[in-house]
């Protein structure tokens, strides 16, 4: 199973995501560790992520993203991100 999944969500998925909490971050680089699964819908922004195993993943506005638990990575926020997110 993939550690990160990126897809174009359906209208129903977007409506559900808009009920989740929100988070934003300016252009920056930082390390992150997912101790539990997180799914989020990117409203705006552009991000490149490098996983601890060297895998690179990119996502941006309009993407739905799911990180599995136990994933370490480095985020490169290229354009300010705003997202709706949920854990589990």
C-alpha angles and dihedrals in degrees: 000000000000118000091219130029124192122187145153105259127224120246089257091054091050092050090051092047092053088067091059127092119275135231134180135187133185123232105301148124122241143154119246138182124201107213089176134020117282128191123191144173115222111222095177139355143056126254138179116198127193115201122216089256091057096257113143124214129182129194140161148163112348096021128121112212133190125192117193120226117269095040121136119194150149118245120213106193103199096174123020109278128219117182145166111227144183134184129225 
